[in-house]
Amino acid sequence: METIWHLPRIEIRELKSVTETRPTALLTGAHSWDVAGKFLNLPLVIQAEPHKADHDFFKTLASDLPPQVEVIYAVGGGLASDAAKYIGWVNKLPVVTVPTTLSVDGFFTALVAVRENNCVRYVTTGPAESVIIDWDIISSAPAHLRGTGICELLSIVTGLLDWRYAAERNKTTQDTRFQPWAAGLAAGIAQQAFKIAQGVGQGKVESLRNLLDLMCTEVALTNQLNHNRPQEGSEQYFAYAIEGKTSSGYGIPYADLVGPGILIAAALHGQDIAPIRDTIESAGIRLDQLQPGDVRTTLQNMPSYVKENDLPYSIFNEISLTDDKIADVMAKAGLDIHG
């Protein structure tokens, strides 16, 4: 059976207007709860602050849920959202997500990104029951977090290049075959992301609303296709691989990993980096959070990494990444080479 998933119900409202009577399990982070918790009156049974996305850790959280809980709330970013969706799925309970930033499209997907063997794997949980958006909360979030989900849209640029690259080499499956209509729609979404990036970086609510609309449209498209090839390629594989090498481990924001990945993937595909880099930076995304040595080591290992983890075919499957080639790619991407 094939399932085409729907988006969650999205409620744009002030958090102080939320009335919840069901016994609640809360997944959040300390900073997120400091920001949003004073506006929410939840009948809490249990509260947890997940610190990693390991699959086994999510299984433990799900198995430890008190039986009186009737709803799962996630308040914060993508990690809290994924943990809540996973726990809700295992325990057959509804999930309400309250983003404090628009940092990932995972708030709106039917998938949870878990970590297994230093790689991301997707578990299909179904979407949250609802997502509550309070623009006062999101627009006042730190600039390097509040709208960094724009990376999900900019990764379409390199995702489409890898999808076409795979198709030209007959490396797609029947289910993931290249479809020009879908590629055209995805490209249009990415084009709009370039236009709103500066407003997103400035915290303008109109631009953040555009970002919400575009992320939901991107998710609806990949739901319809039942795969992520238009939006996920070598840029995100790089992010998967380097995540565990960073000094802060899983704590480094997603955009700080995939932003450099987009530039690297674009350089590998011979694209003009300047407009992509300018757009990423204008949206508030930081490109200086990775150590050059970690970037080099990760790139050296990428051809074997994508094969060992059986990731969908991309330019990393064929390219030879010598030391000179890596230095050239990092330079073209505008990334620090020497530290």
Stockholm file with secondary structure:
# STOCKHOLM 1.0

chainA/1-339         METIWHLPRIEIRELKSVTETRPTALLTGAHSWDVAGKFLNLPLVIQAEPHKADHDFFKTLASDLPPQVEVIYAVGGGLASDAAKYIGWVNKLPVVTVPTTLSVDGFFTALVAVRENNCVRYVTTGPAESVIIDWDIISSAPAHLRGTGICELLSIVTGLLDWRYAAERNKTTQDTRFQPWAAGLAAGIAQQAFKIAQGVGQGKVESLRNLLDLMCTEVALTNQLNHNRPQEGSEQYFAYAIEGKTSSGYGIPYADLVGPGILIAAALHGQDIAPIRDTIESAGIRLDQLQPGDVRTTLQNMPSYVKENDLPYSIFNEISLTDDKIADVMAKAGLDIHG
#=GR chainA/1-339 SS CCCCCCCCEEEECCGGGCCCCSCEEEEECHHHHHHHGGGCCCCEEEEECCCCCBHHHHHHHHHTCCTTCCEEEEEESHHHHHHHHHHHHHHTCCEEEEESSCCCGGGTSSEEEEEETTEEEEEECCCCSEEEECHHHHHTSCTTTTTTTHHHHHHHHHHHHHHHHHHHTTCSCSTTCCCHHHHHHHHHHHHHHHHHHHHHHTTCHHHHHHHHHHHHHHHHHHHHHTSCTTTCSHHHHHHHHHHTTSTTGGGSCHHHHHHHHHHHHHHHTTCCHHHHHHHHHHTTCCSCCSCHHHHHHHHHHHHHHHHHTTCCCCGGGTCCCCHHHHHHHHHHHTCCSCC
#=GC SS_cons         CCCCCCCCEEEECCGGGCCCCSCEEEEECHHHHHHHGGGCCCCEEEEECCCCCBHHHHHHHHHTCCTTCCEEEEEESHHHHHHHHHHHHHHTCCEEEEESSCCCGGGTSSEEEEEETTEEEEEECCCCSEEEECHHHHHTSCTTTTTTTHHHHHHHHHHHHHHHHHHHTTCSCSTTCCCHHHHHHHHHHHHHHHHHHHHHHTTCHHHHHHHHHHHHHHHHHHHHHTSCTTTCSHHHHHHHHHHTTSTTGGGSCHHHHHHHHHHHHHHHTTCCHHHHHHHHHHTTCCSCCSCHHHHHHHHHHHHHHHHHTTCCCCGGGTCCCCHHHHHHHHHHHTCCSCC
//
